[in-house]
Amino acid sequence: IALGQMGYLYAYFFFISWFPSYLALERGMSLLRTGFTTSALFVMGMVAVVAGGWLGDALIRRGYSHNVSRKGIIGCGLTMATILVVTAAFTSNNQVAVILFVFCMGSLRITTASANSIPIDLAPKGAVATLTSIQNFAGNFSGLLVTIVTGYLVQASGSFVLPLVVAGGMAILGAISFVFLVGPLETLKTR
């Protein structure tokens, strides 16, 4: 789950740390338009966080296992985020790119509740906070990395295309880690 969180939060922290600069430097947007565009991303993110939590609970209430619900939402969300961010990186039309980025943020954030619930599903009582802290330490470490790596990649390539592809690659790494490396959630928890 630490590796999964690293992949997920690397992509998310790209938007927190570098997205406004990307819009201004790569897309030539004004500061005002950059502000509105970035705001649209985070409005979508807020809606998607709530929707993802609701969807996960609704699937479990309808009889789907925690494994299917949580891993399904994470796998679909992070895979879709990868597709959208990489497509946006190569799109020349600013309006199309913005729409793709907005939906990318929605896809990233729909996974939040499920990713944050996995330690509750996995850890025995008395160890949930420890597992959650390890997961979030790894995620925040990738937030540190994205700020540095993106700067180096932009300076070396003269473009944000490679950093966006790397962010997409990290998101798919997160999906693979959560879906395939984390074992079945129902069988791992000691009740």
C-alpha positions in Angstrom: 0.0 0.0 0.0 3.0 2.3 0.5 4.0 1.9 -3.1 0.5 2.4 -4.3 0.1 5.6 -2.3 3.5 6.8 -3.7 2.2 6.4 -7.2 -1.2 8.0 -6.5 0.1 10.9 -4.6 3.0 11.6 -7.0 0.4 12.3 -9.7 -1.8 14.3 -7.3 1.1 16.4 -5.9 2.1 17.3 -9.5 -1.1 19.2 -9.7 -0.6 20.9 -6.3 3.0 21.9 -6.9 3.5 22.3 -10.6 0.2 22.7 -12.4 -0.1 26.5 -12.3 3.5 26.8 -13.6 2.7 24.3 -16.3 -0.3 26.3 -17.5 1.6 29.6 -17.5 4.9 28.3 -19.0 3.8 25.5 -21.3 0.3 26.6 -22.2 0.9 30.4 -22.2 -2.1 31.1 -20.0 -2.5 34.3 -18.1 -2.3 34.3 -14.3 -6.0 34.9 -14.0 -6.8 32.0 -16.4 -4.3 29.8 -14.6 -6.1 30.5 -11.3 -9.5 29.7 -12.7 -8.3 26.5 -14.4 -6.5 25.3 -11.3 -9.6 26.0 -9.2 -11.7 23.9 -11.6 -9.4 21.0 -11.1 -9.8 21.2 -7.3 -13.6 21.7 -7.5 -13.7 18.4 -9.5 -11.4 16.9 -7.0 -13.7 17.8 -4.0 -16.7 16.3 -5.8 -14.8 13.2 -6.8 -13.5 12.5 -3.2 -17.1 12.5 -1.9 -18.4 10.5 -4.9 -15.6 7.9 -4.5 -16.4 7.4 -0.8 -20.1 7.1 -1.5 -19.5 4.7 -4.4 -17.2 2.5 -2.3 -19.8 2.2 0.5 -22.6 1.7 -1.9 -20.8 -1.2 -3.6 -20.1 -2.8 -0.2 -23.8 -2.3 0.9 -24.9 -4.1 -2.3 -22.8 -7.1 -1.4 -19.5 -6.5 -3.2 -16.5 -7.4 -1.2 -14.1 -4.8 0.2 -11.6 -6.3 -2.2 -13.7 -5.7 -5.3 -15.0 -2.3 -4.2 -11.8 -0.7 -3.0 -9.4 -2.2 -5.6 -11.9 -1.7 -8.4 -12.3 2.0 -7.7 -8.6 2.5 -7.2 -7.6 0.5 -10.3 -10.1 2.2 -12.5 -9.5 5.7 -11.2 -5.7 5.6 -11.4 -5.7 3.9 -14.8 -8.1 6.5 -16.1 -6.0 9.3 -14.6 -3.0 7.9 -16.4 -4.7 7.8 -19.8 -6.1 11.3 -19.3 -2.8 13.0 -18.1 -0.7 11.4 -20.9 -3.3 12.3 -23.5 -3.4 15.9 -22.2 0.4 16.1 -22.3 0.3 15.6 -26.0 -2.8 17.7 -26.8 -2.1 21.0 -28.5 -5.5 22.5 -27.9 -5.6 24.3 -24.5 -9.4 23.8 -24.0 -9.2 20.1 -24.6 -6.2 19.8 -22.4 -7.9 21.6 -19.5 -11.0 19.3 -19.9 -8.7 16.2 -19.8 -6.9 17.6 -16.7 -10.1 18.3 -14.9 -11.3 14.7 -15.5 -7.8 13.4 -14.6 -8.1 15.1 -11.2 -11.6 13.6 -10.8 -10.2 10.2 -11.6 -7.3 10.6 -9.1 -9.5 11.8 -6.3 -12.2 9.2 -6.7 -9.7 6.8 -5.4 -8.9 8.7 -2.2 -11.5 7.1 0.1 -10.7 3.6 -1.0 -7.0 4.1 -0.7 -7.3 5.6 2.7 -9.6 2.7 3.8 -7.2 -0.1 3.0 -5.2 0.2 6.2 -8.5 -0.2 8.1 -9.2 -3.4 6.1 -5.7 -4.8 6.5 -4.3 -3.9 9.9 -5.3 -5.7 13.1 -6.8 -3.6 15.9 -4.2 -1.5 17.5 -2.1 -1.2 14.3 -4.3 0.8 11.9 -2.7 4.1 12.7 0.8 2.7 12.3 -0.1 1.2 8.9 -1.8 4.4 7.8 1.2 6.5 8.8 3.5 4.2 6.8 1.2 4.5 3.8 1.0 8.3 4.1 4.7 8.7 4.7 5.4 7.0 1.4 2.8 9.1 -0.3 4.2 12.4 1.1 7.7 11.3 0.2 6.6 11.1 -3.4 5.1 14.5 -3.1 8.6 15.7 -2.1 10.1 13.8 -5.1 7.6 15.2 -7.7 8.6 18.8 -6.9 12.3 18.1 -7.5 12.0 15.5 -10.3 9.6 17.7 -12.3 12.0 20.7 -12.0 14.9 18.6 -13.3 12.9 17.0 -16.1 11.5 20.4 -17.3 15.0 21.9 -17.2 16.5 19.0 -19.1 13.8 18.6 -21.7 12.5 22.2 -22.0 9.0 20.9 -21.8 6.4 19.5 -19.3 5.5 16.5 -21.6 8.0 14.2 -19.9 7.0 15.2 -16.3 3.3 14.6 -17.2 4.1 11.2 -18.7 6.1 10.4 -15.5 3.1 11.4 -13.4 0.9 9.2 -15.4 3.4 6.3 -15.1 3.4 6.8 -11.3 -0.4 6.7 -11.2 -0.4 3.4 -13.1 2.3 2.1 -10.7 0.0 3.0 -7.9 -2.9 1.1 -9.6 -0.8 -2.0 -10.1 0.5 -1.9 -6.6 -2.9 -1.5 -4.9 -4.6 -4.0 -7.2 -2.0 -6.7 -7.6 0.6 -6.4 -4.8 -1.9 -5.9 -2.0 -3.4 -9.3 -1.1 -7.1 -9.9 -0.7 -8.5 -7.5 1.9 -10.9 -9.8 3.5 -8.4 -12.6 4.3 -5.5 -10.4 5.5 -7.2 -8.7 8.4 -7.0 -10.2 11.8 -10.4 -9.5 13.4 
